[in-house]
Amino acid sequence: MTESTAPPERAAVQARMRAGNFAGALSLLASGIAHGSVEALYLAAVCHRFLRAFDDARSCLDRVLAAEPEHGHALQELGHLCRDRGETDAALHAYAEACRVNPSLEASLRGQLAILEARDERAAASAVAAQLERLQALPRPLVAVTDLLARGRVLKAETLCRRFLRERPRHVEGMRLLAEIGVRLGALEESEFLLESAATFEPGNLPARIDYVRVLGRRQKFARAREEAGRLLAEHPDNVQLRSLHAVECLKAGAYEDALAGFSAVLEQLPADPVTHTSRGHALKTCGAYDEAVGAYRAALASRERHGEAWYSLANLKTYRFDEGEVAAMARVLETPGLGAADRVYLSFALGKAFEDRKAYARSFRHYAEGNRVKKAAGRYDAEVMTRELAAQRECCDRALFETREGSGCGAPDPIFIVGMPRAGSTLLEQILSSHSQIDGTQELPNILALSQQLRRREVAGATPGYPGVLRVLDDASLEALGERFLQETQIHRQGAPRFIDKMPNNFRHIGLIHLILPQARIIDARREPMACCFSNFKQLFAEGQEFSYDLGDTGRYYREYVELMDHWDAVLPGKVLRVQHEDLLDDLEGQVRRMLDFLGLAFEPACLRYWETERAVRTPSSEQVRQPIFRSAQEQWHNYAPWLQPLRDALGERLAPGA
């Protein structure tokens, strides 16, 4: 976002505001407002509020939050505005959203506390007072780190936090913040070490121990995460937050009965908690209990109609159809003043699906586009950065590298990687192959992505060559150890078959790394027709990652560069990757299944042709679709939206979208 107020002008604006000359400040802000400067609009909102021009203040805030939905200070100012207008419910919600986005906003905590105390809501007021007390006790440098993180300035936050910890190396809150920074940067190993140390230094610090459980989960150490969560719950058996945490970790570890029992126990204490009802729905969906999942999501909405995640979870079942009353309710909630960005995104995608099912494609696209716009505004995806990363793979991972490293790595043939674009049919391929007696299906494992992040910081002979450059200097022993480590870390997902699948689509970026550490691994590229694949990404709200998908131009560019990188792997590692075209699979299921099994060196088994009968947990958006015989209806869906897809065609180029 380009700022339209120069630093001296900003100082002059703030000087006038401090002097109470809000009209004078507005005159200095006029140019910035006209150019859509977020900072100018935010400051103008403050000025208008003090001048009691409430409608003008709200108009400025609406423009700020449309551009940056997670602008914490603007959400706080919305709270102040609603408070001054006597709209205490909306003020309370805005203050809470501000604190969620930026926990360093003391004024938002004070605003909540004042409203709750005036209402004599003692329990809620006590919880907010505890948050305020904790924030006030935090050293000022760490308050600044918290604020920087909330504003996305992660590297500056890291510098400031490390400087603080050099002086106070055992400060647990500083360690927690540095661990959060590590999570954002992909340095999960360092984050785990920091939080394990913090929990050791202060065993009674529940936030540190909860963070430790969560980072263990992010590192796919599900057994340990579940164990640590269980230990916390045993120490505090009446703590409903810890019971919920334990249930969530049971779900991640595949202990579905324990997870469902845990969610039910939470609901006995908090029967109207929409988050727990929704989490229970996710567990039921993963187990294939469709009707029960629908019931759980509806229970969440009965508790809180504006709980956007529950609306979207119904839509994300793919086979669910909203009735007219539900569509009207979603539209009504979407117009709620102060609705948070996350709820707005969830509802927009859900309404996109609802109108798509009604063949009202123009209205459907408007909602999909709005959800994508808000989601992209809250993120920081940079297509140029991705282009450079993929170009570095082509430059560093050339034929010479693989020739010089022939015979290195861990020789185990266990892993089967299914890579490619999301929404390209990888879940269907996994369901087919996991129906074979010799193959375990797992999920989208993040281990290769985490390893690539760790290699970015790895020092070799006193230097940090970065990734993928580091692959040129790692010795054979290191490559073998990395391959063995991958097998050890993924063992928890296996059920005893000699082979297993990792279907993380983004692993296509790291085929060079995979080949060097696991040269006997097999790789399948799930490929789908470009327009169908890209539009399917655009109308899918992903749980995390896949930031390219929230813009048609970014999505087309990403697909084009994916194809270019796969062409490179074919050139430097001939025969390493088997390409399976989704449309060919639909036309000739048995032929393509036999082709895949031949590639994997496995005998044909008829169960692979009746893949929908295989009982297993499926965690992706396609979970309900792959529990049915071959699913064709999505193949031509994009044609219904053709009038609005020109940015996608342009980004794909003539080679990939000829005459589309």
C-alpha positions as CSV (number, residue, x, y, z in Angstrom):
1,M,0.0,0.0,0.0
2,T,1.6,3.3,-1.1
3,E,1.5,6.0,1.6
4,S,0.4,9.4,0.4
5,T,1.5,11.3,3.5
6,A,5.3,12.1,3.7
7,P,6.9,11.8,7.1
8,P,7.1,15.6,7.8
9,E,3.4,15.9,6.9
10,R,2.5,13.0,9.1
11,A,4.3,14.7,12.0
12,A,2.4,17.9,11.4
13,V,-0.9,16.0,11.3
14,Q,-0.1,14.3,14.6
15,A,1.0,17.6,16.2
16,R,-2.4,19.2,15.3
17,M,-4.2,16.2,16.6
18,R,-2.3,16.3,19.9
19,A,-3.3,20.0,20.1
20,G,-6.9,19.1,19.6
21,N,-7.0,20.8,16.1
22,F,-8.7,18.0,14.4
23,A,-10.2,20.1,11.6
24,G,-6.7,21.4,10.8
25,A,-5.3,17.9,10.8
26,L,-8.1,16.8,8.3
27,S,-7.0,19.6,5.9
28,L,-3.5,18.2,5.9
29,L,-4.9,14.7,5.3
30,A,-7.0,15.7,2.3
31,S,-4.5,14.6,-0.4
32,G,-3.8,11.3,1.3
33,I,-7.5,10.6,1.6
34,A,-8.1,11.3,-2.1
35,H,-5.3,8.9,-3.0
36,G,-6.6,6.1,-0.7
37,S,-3.7,6.2,1.7
38,V,-4.6,3.7,4.5
39,E,-2.7,5.8,7.1
40,A,-4.4,9.0,6.0
41,L,-7.8,7.3,6.2
42,Y,-7.1,5.9,9.6
43,L,-6.0,9.2,11.0
44,A,-9.0,11.0,9.4
45,A,-11.3,8.5,11.1
46,V,-9.8,9.4,14.5
47,C,-10.3,13.2,13.7
48,H,-13.9,12.7,12.5
49,R,-14.7,10.8,15.7
50,F,-13.4,13.6,17.9
51,L,-15.3,16.1,15.8
52,R,-18.5,13.9,16.4
53,A,-18.8,13.4,12.6
54,F,-19.5,9.7,13.2
55,D,-20.7,8.8,9.7
56,D,-17.6,10.3,8.1
57,A,-15.5,8.4,10.6
58,R,-17.2,5.1,9.8
59,S,-16.8,5.8,6.0
60,C,-13.0,6.2,6.5
61,L,-12.8,3.0,8.6
62,D,-14.8,1.0,6.1
63,R,-12.2,2.0,3.4
64,V,-9.3,1.1,5.7
65,L,-10.7,-2.3,6.6
66,A,-11.7,-3.0,3.0
67,A,-8.0,-2.6,2.0
68,E,-6.5,-4.2,5.2
69,P,-9.1,-6.3,7.0
70,E,-6.6,-7.1,9.8
71,H,-5.6,-3.5,10.6
72,G,-5.6,-3.8,14.4
73,H,-5.5,0.0,15.1
74,A,-8.4,0.5,12.7
75,L,-10.4,-2.2,14.5
76,Q,-9.6,-0.5,17.8
77,E,-10.8,2.8,16.4
78,L,-14.0,1.1,15.2
79,G,-14.5,0.0,18.8
80,H,-14.0,3.6,20.0
81,L,-16.5,4.8,17.4
82,C,-19.1,2.3,18.3
83,R,-18.6,3.0,22.0
84,D,-19.1,6.8,21.4
85,R,-22.3,6.1,19.4
86,G,-23.7,3.9,22.2
87,E,-23.4,0.7,20.2
88,T,-21.8,-1.3,23.0
89,D,-22.3,-4.8,21.5
90,A,-20.6,-3.7,18.3
91,A,-17.9,-1.9,20.3
92,L,-17.2,-5.0,22.4
93,H,-16.9,-7.1,19.2
94,A,-14.6,-4.6,17.5
95,Y,-12.3,-4.4,20.5
96,A,-12.1,-8.2,20.7
97,E,-11.2,-8.4,17.0
98,A,-8.6,-5.7,17.5
99,C,-7.0,-7.7,20.4
100,R,-7.1,-10.9,18.3
101,V,-5.3,-9.2,15.5
102,N,-2.9,-7.2,17.7
103,P,-2.6,-8.4,21.4
104,S,-0.5,-5.3,22.2
105,L,-3.5,-2.9,22.0
106,E,-4.0,-1.9,25.6
107,A,-6.8,0.6,24.8
108,S,-8.9,-2.2,23.3
109,L,-8.5,-4.2,26.5
110,R,-9.5,-1.2,28.6
111,G,-12.5,-0.6,26.3
112,Q,-13.7,-4.2,26.7
113,L,-13.2,-4.0,30.5
114,A,-15.2,-0.8,30.9
115,I,-18.1,-2.2,29.0
116,L,-18.1,-5.6,30.8
117,E,-17.8,-4.0,34.2
118,A,-20.7,-1.6,33.4
119,R,-22.8,-4.7,32.4
120,D,-21.7,-6.5,35.6
121,E,-20.4,-9.4,33.5
122,R,-17.9,-10.4,36.1
123,A,-16.4,-13.6,34.6
124,A,-15.7,-12.0,31.2
125,A,-14.4,-8.8,32.9
126,S,-12.0,-10.9,35.0
127,A,-10.6,-12.6,32.0
128,V,-10.0,-9.3,30.2
129,A,-8.5,-7.8,33.3
130,A,-6.0,-10.7,33.5
131,Q,-5.0,-10.1,29.9
132,L,-4.6,-6.4,30.6
133,E,-2.5,-7.1,33.7
134,R,-0.3,-9.5,31.7
135,L,0.2,-6.9,28.9
136,Q,1.1,-4.1,31.4
137,A,3.7,-6.4,33.0
138,L,5.4,-7.1,29.7
139,P,8.6,-5.3,29.1
140,R,8.2,-2.4,26.7
141,P,10.5,-4.0,24.0
142,L,8.3,-7.1,24.0
143,V,5.1,-5.0,23.6
144,A,6.8,-3.4,20.6
145,V,7.7,-6.9,19.2
146,T,4.0,-8.0,19.6
147,D,2.9,-4.9,17.7
148,L,5.5,-5.5,15.0
149,L,4.3,-9.1,14.6
150,A,0.7,-7.9,14.3
151,R,1.6,-5.5,11.5
152,G,3.5,-8.2,9.6
153,R,7.0,-6.8,10.2
154,V,8.4,-10.2,11.2
155,L,12.1,-9.6,10.5
156,K,12.2,-6.4,12.5
157,A,10.3,-8.1,15.3
158,E,12.9,-10.9,15.2
159,T,15.8,-8.4,15.5
160,L,14.3,-6.6,18.4
161,C,13.3,-9.8,20.2
162,R,16.8,-11.4,19.8
163,R,18.3,-8.2,21.1
164,F,16.1,-8.4,24.2
165,L,16.9,-12.0,24.8
166,R,20.6,-11.4,24.6
167,E,20.2,-9.3,27.8
168,R,17.6,-11.5,29.4
169,P,18.1,-15.0,27.9
170,R,15.6,-16.8,30.2
171,H,12.7,-14.4,29.9
172,V,9.8,-16.8,29.1
173,E,7.6,-14.3,27.3
174,G,10.5,-13.2,25.1
175,M,11.1,-16.9,24.3
176,R,7.5,-17.4,23.5
177,L,7.5,-14.4,21.1
178,L,10.7,-15.6,19.4
179,A,9.2,-19.0,19.0
180,E,6.1,-17.4,17.4
181,I,8.4,-15.6,15.0
182,G,10.1,-18.9,14.2
183,V,6.8,-20.5,13.4
184,R,6.0,-17.7,11.0
185,L,9.4,-18.0,9.3
186,G,9.2,-21.8,9.2
187,A,12.0,-22.4,11.8
188,L,9.9,-24.9,13.7
189,E,12.9,-26.8,15.1
190,E,14.2,-23.6,16.8
191,S,10.7,-22.8,18.0
192,E,10.3,-26.2,19.6
193,F,13.6,-25.8,21.4
194,L,12.7,-22.4,22.7
195,L,9.3,-23.5,24.0
196,E,10.6,-26.7,25.5
197,S,13.2,-24.6,27.4
198,A,10.5,-22.0,28.4
199,A,8.3,-24.8,29.8
200,T,11.3,-26.2,31.7
201,F,12.2,-22.8,33.2
202,E,8.5,-22.0,34.3
203,P,6.5,-25.3,34.5
204,G,3.6,-23.3,35.8
205,N,3.4,-21.0,32.8
206,L,0.4,-22.5,31.0
207,P,0.6,-20.2,27.9
208,A,4.2,-21.4,27.3
209,R,3.3,-25.1,27.7
210,I,0.2,-24.7,25.5
211,D,2.4,-23.1,22.8
212,Y,4.8,-26.0,23.2
213,V,2.0,-28.5,22.5
214,R,0.9,-26.5,19.4
215,V,4.4,-26.3,17.9
216,L,4.9,-30.1,18.5
217,G,1.7,-30.5,16.4
218,R,3.0,-28.3,13.7
219,R,6.2,-30.4,13.5
220,Q,3.9,-33.5,13.1
221,K,5.1,-34.9,16.4
222,F,1.5,-35.8,17.1
223,A,2.2,-38.5,19.7
224,R,4.3,-36.1,21.8
225,A,1.8,-33.3,21.4
226,R,-1.0,-35.5,22.6
227,E,1.1,-36.7,25.5
228,E,2.0,-33.2,26.6
229,A,-1.6,-32.0,26.2
230,G,-2.7,-35.0,28.3
231,R,-0.1,-34.2,31.0
232,L,-1.4,-30.6,31.2
233,L,-5.0,-31.8,31.4
234,A,-4.1,-34.3,34.2
235,E,-2.5,-31.4,36.2
236,H,-5.6,-29.1,35.6
237,P,-8.5,-31.5,35.1
238,D,-11.1,-28.7,35.5
239,N,-9.5,-26.4,32.8
240,V,-11.9,-26.5,29.8
241,Q,-9.3,-24.9,27.5
242,L,-6.8,-27.7,28.2
243,R,-9.6,-30.3,27.7
244,S,-10.3,-28.7,24.3
245,L,-6.5,-28.6,23.5
246,H,-6.2,-32.3,24.3
247,A,-9.2,-33.2,22.1
248,V,-7.7,-31.2,19.2
249,E,-4.4,-33.0,19.6
250,C,-6.2,-36.4,19.7
251,L,-7.8,-35.5,16.5
252,K,-4.5,-34.6,14.9
253,A,-3.0,-37.9,16.1
254,G,-5.8,-39.9,14.5
255,A,-7.4,-40.9,17.9
256,Y,-10.8,-39.9,16.7
257,E,-12.8,-41.6,19.5
258,D,-10.8,-39.8,22.1
259,A,-11.1,-36.6,20.2
260,L,-14.9,-36.9,20.0
261,A,-15.1,-37.8,23.7
262,G,-13.0,-34.8,24.5
263,F,-15.2,-32.4,22.5
264,S,-18.3,-33.9,24.1
265,A,-16.8,-33.3,27.5
266,V,-16.1,-29.6,26.6
267,L,-19.6,-29.2,25.4
268,E,-21.0,-30.5,28.7
269,Q,-19.3,-27.4,30.3
270,L,-19.8,-25.0,27.4
271,P,-22.9,-26.3,25.6
272,A,-23.1,-23.2,23.4
273,D,-19.5,-22.9,22.4
274,P,-19.5,-22.7,18.5
275,V,-15.8,-23.4,18.2
276,T,-16.1,-26.7,19.9
277,H,-19.2,-27.7,17.9
278,T,-17.3,-26.9,14.7
279,S,-14.2,-28.8,15.8
280,R,-16.4,-31.8,16.6
281,G,-17.9,-31.4,13.1
282,H,-14.4,-31.6,11.6
283,A,-13.6,-34.8,13.5
284,L,-16.9,-36.4,12.3
285,K,-16.3,-35.3,8.7
286,T,-12.8,-36.8,8.8
287,C,-14.3,-40.1,10.0
288,G,-16.9,-40.0,7.2
289,A,-19.8,-39.4,9.5
290,Y,-21.5,-36.9,7.1
291,D,-24.9,-36.5,8.8
292,E,-23.4,-36.1,12.3
293,A,-20.9,-33.5,10.9
294,V,-23.8,-31.5,9.5
295,G,-25.5,-31.7,12.8
296,A,-22.4,-30.4,14.6
297,Y,-22.0,-27.5,12.3
298,R,-25.7,-26.6,12.6
299,A,-25.3,-26.7,16.4
300,A,-22.4,-24.2,16.1
301,L,-24.7,-21.9,14.1
302,A,-27.5,-22.3,16.6
303,S,-25.1,-21.0,19.2
304,R,-23.7,-18.2,17.1
305,E,-25.2,-17.4,13.8
306,R,-22.2,-15.2,12.8
307,H,-19.7,-18.0,13.3
308,G,-18.5,-18.0,9.7
309,E,-16.3,-21.1,9.9
310,A,-19.4,-23.3,10.6
311,W,-21.2,-21.9,7.5
312,Y,-18.1,-22.5,5.4
313,S,-17.6,-26.0,6.8
314,L,-21.1,-26.9,5.6
315,A,-20.2,-25.6,2.1
316,N,-16.8,-27.4,2.2
317,L,-18.6,-30.7,2.6
318,K,-19.1,-30.2,-1.2
319,T,-22.2,-32.3,-1.3
320,Y,-24.2,-30.1,1.1
321,R,-26.9,-27.9,-0.3
322,F,-28.0,-24.7,1.5
323,D,-31.8,-24.0,1.7
324,E,-33.3,-20.6,1.0
325,G,-33.5,-19.8,4.7
326,E,-29.8,-20.5,5.2
327,V,-28.8,-18.4,2.2
328,A,-30.9,-15.5,3.6
329,A,-29.2,-15.9,7.0
330,M,-25.7,-15.8,5.5
331,A,-26.5,-12.7,3.5
332,R,-27.9,-11.1,6.7
333,V,-24.9,-11.9,8.7
334,L,-22.5,-10.7,6.0
335,E,-24.1,-7.2,6.4
336,T,-23.5,-7.2,10.2
337,P,-21.6,-4.1,11.2
338,G,-18.1,-4.9,12.5
339,L,-18.1,-8.4,11.1
340,G,-14.5,-9.7,11.4
341,A,-12.4,-10.3,8.3
342,A,-12.2,-14.1,8.9
343,D,-16.0,-14.4,9.2
344,R,-16.4,-12.3,6.1
345,V,-14.1,-14.6,4.1
346,Y,-15.9,-17.7,5.3
347,L,-19.3,-16.4,4.5
348,S,-18.3,-15.1,1.1
349,F,-17.0,-18.5,0.1
350,A,-20.0,-20.2,1.5
351,L,-22.4,-17.9,-0.4
352,G,-20.3,-18.5,-3.6
353,K,-21.0,-22.2,-3.2
354,A,-24.7,-21.7,-2.4
355,F,-25.3,-19.6,-5.5
356,E,-23.2,-21.9,-7.7
357,D,-25.5,-24.8,-6.7
358,R,-28.4,-22.6,-7.8
359,K,-26.7,-21.9,-11.1
360,A,-26.7,-18.1,-10.3
361,Y,-23.1,-17.8,-11.6
362,A,-22.8,-14.0,-11.6
363,R,-23.8,-13.7,-8.0
364,S,-21.7,-16.8,-7.1
365,F,-18.6,-15.2,-8.7
366,R,-19.1,-11.9,-6.9
367,H,-19.1,-13.7,-3.6
368,Y,-16.1,-15.9,-4.5
369,A,-14.2,-12.7,-5.7
370,E,-15.1,-10.8,-2.5
371,G,-13.9,-13.7,-0.3
372,N,-10.6,-13.9,-2.3
373,R,-10.2,-10.1,-2.2
374,V,-10.4,-10.0,1.6
375,K,-8.3,-13.1,2.0
376,K,-5.5,-11.7,-0.3
377,A,-5.6,-8.3,1.5
378,A,-5.0,-10.0,4.8
379,G,-2.0,-12.0,3.4
380,R,1.4,-11.1,2.1
381,Y,1.8,-13.3,-1.0
382,D,4.4,-12.0,-3.4
383,A,4.3,-13.6,-6.9
384,E,7.8,-12.2,-7.7
385,V,9.3,-13.9,-4.7
386,M,7.8,-17.2,-5.7
387,T,9.1,-16.8,-9.3
388,R,12.6,-16.3,-7.9
389,E,12.3,-19.3,-5.6
390,L,11.3,-21.6,-8.5
391,A,14.0,-20.1,-10.7
392,A,16.6,-20.9,-8.0
393,Q,15.5,-24.6,-8.1
394,R,16.1,-24.7,-11.9
395,E,19.5,-23.0,-11.5
396,C,20.9,-25.0,-8.6
397,C,19.4,-28.4,-9.3
398,D,20.9,-29.1,-12.6
399,R,21.9,-32.4,-14.2
400,A,25.5,-32.1,-13.0
401,L,24.4,-31.9,-9.3
402,F,22.5,-35.2,-9.6
403,E,25.2,-36.9,-11.5
404,T,27.8,-36.1,-8.9
405,R,25.5,-37.2,-6.1
406,E,24.5,-40.5,-7.6
407,G,24.3,-43.2,-4.9
408,S,23.9,-40.8,-2.1
409,G,20.9,-40.5,0.3
410,C,18.8,-43.0,2.1
411,G,18.0,-46.0,-0.1
412,A,14.6,-46.9,1.5
413,P,11.9,-47.2,-1.2
414,D,9.0,-46.6,1.3
415,P,7.8,-43.1,0.3
416,I,5.5,-42.3,-2.6
417,F,5.1,-38.5,-3.2
418,I,2.1,-37.2,-5.0
419,V,2.8,-33.6,-6.0
420,G,1.4,-30.9,-8.2
421,M,-1.2,-28.2,-8.0
422,P,-3.9,-28.3,-5.2
423,R,-7.3,-29.4,-6.5
424,A,-5.7,-31.5,-9.3
425,G,-7.0,-34.9,-8.2
426,S,-4.3,-35.8,-5.7
427,T,-6.8,-36.9,-3.1
428,L,-8.4,-39.3,-5.6
429,L,-5.0,-40.7,-6.5
430,E,-4.2,-41.3,-2.8
431,Q,-7.5,-42.9,-2.2
432,I,-7.0,-45.3,-5.1
433,L,-3.4,-46.2,-4.2
434,S,-4.1,-46.5,-0.5
435,S,-6.7,-49.1,-1.4
436,H,-3.7,-51.3,-2.3
437,S,-2.6,-53.7,0.5
438,Q,1.0,-52.6,0.2
439,I,0.4,-48.8,0.6
440,D,-0.7,-46.6,3.5
441,G,-2.4,-43.4,2.9
442,T,-1.5,-40.6,5.2
443,Q,-2.2,-36.9,4.6
444,E,-0.4,-33.8,3.3
445,L,2.8,-34.1,5.3
446,P,4.7,-30.8,5.9
447,N,8.1,-32.5,6.6
448,I,9.8,-31.8,3.3
449,L,8.6,-28.1,3.4
450,A,9.9,-27.8,7.0
451,L,13.2,-29.4,6.0
452,S,13.6,-26.9,3.2
453,Q,13.1,-24.0,5.6
454,Q,15.7,-25.4,8.0
455,L,18.2,-25.8,5.2
456,R,17.8,-22.1,4.4
457,R,19.6,-21.3,7.6
458,R,22.0,-24.2,7.7
459,E,25.7,-23.4,8.0
460,V,28.2,-25.4,6.1
461,A,31.9,-24.7,6.6
462,G,31.2,-21.4,8.3
463,A,28.9,-20.1,5.6
464,T,25.2,-20.1,5.1
465,P,24.7,-20.8,1.4
466,G,20.9,-20.8,1.6
467,Y,18.5,-23.2,0.0
468,P,18.6,-24.7,-2.6
469,G,22.2,-23.7,-2.9
470,V,23.1,-25.7,0.2
471,L,22.3,-28.9,-1.7
472,R,25.5,-28.4,-3.6
473,V,27.7,-28.5,-0.5
474,L,25.9,-31.1,1.8
475,D,28.0,-34.3,2.0
476,D,26.7,-37.8,1.5
477,A,26.4,-38.5,5.2
478,S,24.2,-35.5,5.7
479,L,21.9,-36.4,2.8
480,E,21.5,-39.9,4.1
481,A,20.8,-38.6,7.6
482,L,18.1,-36.3,6.2
483,G,16.4,-39.1,4.4
484,E,16.4,-41.3,7.5
485,R,15.1,-38.4,9.5
486,F,12.2,-38.0,7.1
487,L,11.3,-41.7,7.6
488,Q,11.5,-41.5,11.3
489,E,9.4,-38.3,11.6
490,T,6.6,-39.7,9.3
491,Q,6.5,-43.1,10.9
492,I,3.6,-42.0,13.2
493,H,1.3,-41.7,10.1
494,R,1.8,-45.3,8.9
495,Q,-0.3,-48.3,9.6
496,G,2.2,-51.0,8.8
497,A,2.3,-51.3,5.0
498,P,5.7,-51.3,3.4
499,R,4.9,-48.1,1.3
500,F,3.2,-44.9,2.2
501,I,2.0,-41.7,0.5
502,D,2.9,-38.1,1.2
503,K,0.5,-36.0,-0.9
504,M,1.7,-32.5,0.0
505,P,1.2,-30.8,-3.4
506,N,3.8,-28.1,-2.8
507,N,6.6,-30.7,-2.7
508,F,6.8,-30.2,-6.5
509,R,9.1,-27.3,-5.6
510,H,11.5,-29.7,-3.8
511,I,11.9,-32.7,-6.1
512,G,15.6,-32.1,-6.2
513,L,15.9,-32.3,-2.4
514,I,13.6,-35.4,-2.3
515,H,15.8,-37.2,-4.9
516,L,19.0,-36.4,-3.1
517,I,17.8,-37.6,0.3
518,L,15.5,-40.4,-0.8
519,P,16.7,-41.5,-4.3
520,Q,14.4,-44.6,-4.4
521,A,11.2,-42.7,-3.6
522,R,8.6,-42.6,-6.3
523,I,7.0,-39.4,-7.4
524,I,3.6,-38.9,-9.1
525,D,2.6,-35.6,-10.6
526,A,-1.1,-35.1,-10.4
527,R,-1.9,-32.9,-13.4
528,R,-5.3,-31.4,-14.3
529,E,-6.5,-29.2,-17.2
530,P,-5.3,-25.6,-16.4
531,M,-8.5,-23.6,-16.5
532,A,-10.4,-26.2,-14.4
533,C,-7.6,-26.6,-11.9
534,C,-6.9,-22.9,-11.4
535,F,-10.6,-22.0,-11.1
536,S,-11.1,-24.8,-8.6
537,N,-8.2,-23.3,-6.5
538,F,-9.8,-19.8,-6.7
539,K,-13.1,-21.0,-5.3
540,Q,-11.5,-23.1,-2.5
541,L,-10.7,-21.5,0.8
542,F,-7.6,-23.4,2.1
543,A,-7.0,-24.0,5.8
544,E,-3.4,-22.6,5.4
545,G,-0.9,-22.1,2.7
546,Q,-1.7,-21.8,-1.0
547,E,-1.7,-18.0,-0.8
548,F,-1.3,-17.8,-4.6
549,S,-4.9,-19.0,-5.0
550,Y,-6.6,-15.8,-3.9
551,D,-6.1,-14.0,-7.1
552,L,-6.8,-15.2,-10.6
553,G,-3.6,-13.7,-12.1
554,D,-1.4,-15.1,-9.3
555,T,-3.1,-18.6,-9.7
556,G,-2.5,-18.7,-13.5
557,R,1.1,-17.5,-13.1
558,Y,1.7,-20.2,-10.4
559,Y,0.3,-22.9,-12.6
560,R,2.5,-21.8,-15.5
561,E,5.6,-21.8,-13.4
562,Y,4.7,-25.2,-11.9
563,V,4.6,-26.6,-15.4
564,E,7.9,-25.0,-16.2
565,L,9.6,-26.5,-13.1
566,M,8.1,-30.0,-13.8
567,D,9.5,-29.8,-17.3
568,H,12.9,-29.0,-15.7
569,W,12.7,-32.1,-13.4
570,D,11.8,-34.2,-16.4
571,A,14.9,-32.9,-18.2
572,V,17.4,-33.4,-15.3
573,L,15.9,-36.5,-13.7
574,P,14.4,-38.4,-16.7
575,G,11.9,-41.1,-15.6
576,K,11.8,-39.9,-12.0
577,V,8.3,-38.5,-12.1
578,L,5.2,-40.2,-13.5
579,R,2.6,-37.7,-14.8
580,V,-1.0,-38.7,-14.3
581,Q,-3.5,-36.5,-16.1
582,H,-6.8,-36.3,-14.2
583,E,-8.9,-36.4,-17.3
584,D,-7.2,-39.6,-18.4
585,L,-7.9,-41.2,-15.1
586,L,-11.6,-40.3,-15.5
587,D,-11.7,-41.8,-19.0
588,D,-9.7,-45.0,-18.3
589,L,-9.6,-45.7,-14.6
590,E,-8.2,-49.3,-14.8
591,G,-5.6,-48.4,-17.4
592,Q,-4.2,-45.5,-15.4
593,V,-4.3,-47.5,-12.1
594,R,-2.3,-50.3,-13.8
595,R,0.1,-47.7,-15.1
596,M,0.7,-46.2,-11.6
597,L,1.1,-49.6,-10.0
598,D,3.7,-50.6,-12.7
599,F,5.6,-47.4,-12.0
600,L,5.6,-48.3,-8.2
601,G,6.6,-51.9,-8.9
602,L,3.5,-53.3,-7.3
603,A,1.1,-56.0,-8.5
604,F,-2.4,-54.9,-9.6
605,E,-5.2,-55.3,-7.0
606,P,-8.9,-54.9,-7.9
607,A,-9.6,-53.1,-4.7
608,C,-7.9,-50.0,-6.3
609,L,-10.8,-49.8,-8.7
610,R,-13.3,-49.7,-5.9
611,Y,-11.4,-47.1,-3.9
612,W,-14.6,-45.5,-2.5
613,E,-15.1,-48.7,-0.4
614,T,-11.8,-48.2,1.4
615,E,-12.4,-46.9,5.0
616,R,-9.9,-44.3,6.1
617,A,-9.8,-40.8,7.4
618,V,-9.6,-38.2,4.7
619,R,-8.6,-34.6,5.7
620,T,-8.7,-32.7,2.5
621,P,-11.6,-30.6,0.9
622,S,-12.3,-33.6,-1.4
623,S,-13.1,-35.9,1.5
624,E,-16.7,-36.5,0.6
625,Q,-16.1,-36.7,-3.2
626,V,-13.5,-39.5,-3.0
627,R,-16.0,-41.6,-0.9
628,Q,-18.1,-41.9,-4.1
629,P,-17.4,-43.6,-7.5
630,I,-15.6,-41.5,-10.1
631,F,-16.5,-37.8,-9.7
632,R,-16.9,-36.0,-13.0
633,S,-19.1,-33.1,-12.4
634,A,-16.3,-30.6,-11.6
635,Q,-14.6,-31.0,-15.0
636,E,-16.5,-28.3,-16.8
637,Q,-17.5,-26.1,-13.9
638,W,-15.2,-23.3,-14.9
639,H,-17.1,-22.7,-18.2
640,N,-20.0,-21.4,-16.1
641,Y,-17.7,-18.6,-15.0
642,A,-15.9,-18.0,-18.3
643,P,-17.0,-14.3,-18.6
644,W,-15.0,-13.4,-15.5
645,L,-11.8,-15.4,-16.0
646,Q,-9.8,-13.3,-18.5
647,P,-7.1,-12.5,-15.9
648,L,-6.6,-16.2,-15.5
649,R,-6.3,-16.8,-19.3
650,D,-3.8,-14.0,-19.6
651,A,-1.7,-15.3,-16.8
652,L,-1.7,-18.9,-18.1
653,G,-0.7,-17.8,-21.6
654,E,-1.5,-19.3,-25.0
655,R,0.4,-22.5,-24.4
656,L,-1.8,-23.5,-21.4
657,A,-5.1,-21.7,-22.2
658,P,-5.4,-21.8,-26.0
659,G,-8.9,-20.8,-27.0
660,A,-10.2,-21.1,-23.4
